[in-house]
Amino acid sequence: MFEQNPYSKLISSYIQRAEFPADPADLYDPIRYILSLAGKRIRPMLVLMSSNMFGFKDLTLALPASAAIEYFHNFSLIHDDIMDKAPLRRGKDTVHQKWNDNVAILSGDALLVKAYQELGKSPADKIPALLEVFNKVALEVCEGQQMDMDFEKRTSVREEEYIQMIKLKTSVLLGGALQMGAILASASKEQQQKIYDFGVNLGIAFQLQDDYLDVYGDPSSFGKQVGGDILSDKKTILHIRTQQLSEGADLLEFNDLVSAQEITKEEKVGRMKNLYAKYNIDQYAEEVKQRYMHLAYAQLESLDIDPESKQEMFVLADILMHRAK
Amino acid sequence: MFEQNPYSKLISSYIQRAEFPADPADLYDPIRYILSLAGKRIRPMLVLMSSNMFGFKDLTLALPASAAIEYFHNFSLIHDDIMDKAPLRRGKDTVHQKWNDNVAILSGDALLVKAYQELGKSPADKIPALLEVFNKVALEVCEGQQMDMDFEKRTSVREEEYIQMIKLKTSVLLGGALQMGAILASASKEQQQKIYDFGVNLGIAFQLQDDYLDVYGDPSSFGKQVGGDILSDKKTILHIRTQQLSEGADLLEFNDLVSAQEITKEEKVGRMKNLYAKYNIDQYAEEVKQRYMHLAYAQLESLDIDPESKQEMFVLADILMHRAK
């Protein structure tokens, strides 16, 4: 989606130039492996775009912080995949699947340290502020992952708890990436907060859209099994809202479907979608997404910089928000 | 051993004042738990002692870096214990034993981030240099742990490989703690290097002594099962040297003992000690230890500060080196 833009190219070439020792092989091979699976690299791009937007002259000085964000994201994928017992990541074997859990734990740890090592290559006068944001966000991501695992064991979750979980697990990292770019460009605290809030709200909207697309997306462009969340009883915004609104026979049907063992995948997805339709769940999810999207756009709008400089950030947000629709 | 000295008291009270959120409980309870098992806290003490030795006036400003070292150490214990499937730590259940592997992975991650958060509370002008040392050491500790796991799968290990492993896995953290103290006190690069080398060599000597005491220590004062390393075929300096020197019938006996399944614990330890005796392995281990100890003392001696200021560091080294003899 973004392979050809100048930020992506800068980031890819910077990360490809990173050299990891040959030994111990089981420590560094998994790091080389996960970085080679390169996702869309939206997070490191946000650091550079934010730096640029706030007028930072030499973007190469923002590359270490940008790589720190990407390394952190990949560290969290390695460890989350162990915890979730996930066999595949970006269509390839996960690290713990290709090697084993111990290798995944330790190489993940090393990658987290490497993230901080990259951060430490930033301009010295910016390091304390960058470190503070990075630490806060990193801890919140851990909290979000723990909440996500806790929710799996519960029978119901409130909508605001869910929003808080996705905020911590995925959105604060987007906000943090943008704030770090702003710090590098010496933006004021107020501007930093606004661009952080923009990222967090955009991230929440993006995750809500992901929930929506998992059920209503076009299989050919979404890239995942449609209905996967329904089949795994994931407590998405759609699931939570339906559980909350259903009564009587509908609630029985909902509970039946959630614990269903003996029906086909198609039947489970089909019947759940019927319930969703009855309560206009698709529309509700779209509304909540829109609410966070508008919050995000308003933050970006309110930034005290000339409108032209914001243009590419609006474009990025548009692309993310109209993905595969 | 050190509970009553002023450094220990400062550290304990600082760490006890640290507040972790109540929720998510499975993220923060294990952190509270492992920190409550408080070991000897030698590592954080080294930060303060070094700061003090190099003339830093306000030791409370060194407490965050000191806590960072202690948190890092405890993070590494949580994750190592998962990898080693260890049921006990400091006589209590390990985190993964008391909760589960997922909780241990994620709370370990969070504790590592908390370590960096503490580091970030240091005087801002020192943070870049502190971060650099901390990152280097943290990565080396991961490398050491990986080497240790790799060695378990091998049939033999060379002595220099073993020394390199214990250096990375345990000693560089002592050196790093001391160097961080020196950085806080604005010591020169040269002085930083010397106190780092002192710590690394002292750490190697300490680990070699640990190998020795595991076989020859007084069970009542050593605090572990004597002969534990022999029973688990751990490739210590004693094991490596014996394997290297043995020939003919002795090598057969050595190999027999290493793979022995059907003999009693007492017989295995007794017969291995006979082999050690034949090749004066105890004496050799003592010699190698002495070599690193002398290297350490020489570094401390050569520091460009008045001898009186070094006195308590010599005392600490003496205590560590004559422990339970």
Chai-1 contact restraints between the chains, C-beta under 6 A:
chainA,res_idxA,chainB,res_idxB,connection_type,confidence,min_distance_angstrom,max_distance_angstrom,comment,restraint_id
A,P24,B,E143,contact,1.0,0.0,6.0,A-B,restraint_1
A,P24,B,Q146,contact,1.0,0.0,6.0,A-B,restraint_2
A,P24,B,M147,contact,1.0,0.0,6.0,A-B,restraint_3
A,D26,B,Q146,contact,1.0,0.0,6.0,A-B,restraint_4
A,L27,B,Q146,contact,1.0,0.0,6.0,A-B,restraint_5
A,H79,B,I105,contact,1.0,0.0,6.0,A-B,restraint_6
A,M83,B,N102,contact,1.0,0.0,6.0,A-B,restraint_7
A,N102,B,M83,contact,1.0,0.0,6.0,A-B,restraint_8
A,I105,B,H79,contact,1.0,0.0,6.0,A-B,restraint_9
A,L106,B,C142,contact,1.0,0.0,6.0,A-B,restraint_10
A,L106,B,Q146,contact,1.0,0.0,6.0,A-B,restraint_11
A,D109,B,C142,contact,1.0,0.0,6.0,A-B,restraint_12
A,A110,B,C142,contact,1.0,0.0,6.0,A-B,restraint_13
A,V113,B,N135,contact,1.0,0.0,6.0,A-B,restraint_14
A,V113,B,A138,contact,1.0,0.0,6.0,A-B,restraint_15
A,V113,B,L139,contact,1.0,0.0,6.0,A-B,restraint_16
A,Y116,B,N135,contact,1.0,0.0,6.0,A-B,restraint_17
A,Q117,B,N135,contact,1.0,0.0,6.0,A-B,restraint_18
A,G120,B,L131,contact,1.0,0.0,6.0,A-B,restraint_19
A,G120,B,E132,contact,1.0,0.0,6.0,A-B,restraint_20
A,G120,B,N135,contact,1.0,0.0,6.0,A-B,restraint_21
A,A124,B,P128,contact,1.0,0.0,6.0,A-B,restraint_22
A,I127,B,I127,contact,1.0,0.0,6.0,A-B,restraint_23
A,I127,B,P128,contact,1.0,0.0,6.0,A-B,restraint_24
A,P128,B,A124,contact,1.0,0.0,6.0,A-B,restraint_25
A,P128,B,I127,contact,1.0,0.0,6.0,A-B,restraint_26
A,L131,B,G120,contact,1.0,0.0,6.0,A-B,restraint_27
A,E132,B,G120,contact,1.0,0.0,6.0,A-B,restraint_28
A,N135,B,V113,contact,1.0,0.0,6.0,A-B,restraint_29
A,N135,B,Y116,contact,1.0,0.0,6.0,A-B,restraint_30
A,N135,B,Q117,contact,1.0,0.0,6.0,A-B,restraint_31
A,N135,B,G120,contact,1.0,0.0,6.0,A-B,restraint_32
A,A138,B,V113,contact,1.0,0.0,6.0,A-B,restraint_33
A,L139,B,V113,contact,1.0,0.0,6.0,A-B,restraint_34
A,C142,B,L106,contact,1.0,0.0,6.0,A-B,restraint_35
A,C142,B,D109,contact,1.0,0.0,6.0,A-B,restraint_36
A,C142,B,A110,contact,1.0,0.0,6.0,A-B,restraint_37
A,E143,B,P24,contact,1.0,0.0,6.0,A-B,restraint_38
A,Q146,B,P24,contact,1.0,0.0,6.0,A-B,restraint_39
A,Q146,B,D26,contact,1.0,0.0,6.0,A-B,restraint_40
A,Q146,B,L27,contact,1.0,0.0,6.0,A-B,restraint_41
A,Q146,B,L106,contact,1.0,0.0,6.0,A-B,restraint_42
A,M147,B,P24,contact,1.0,0.0,6.0,A-B,restraint_43
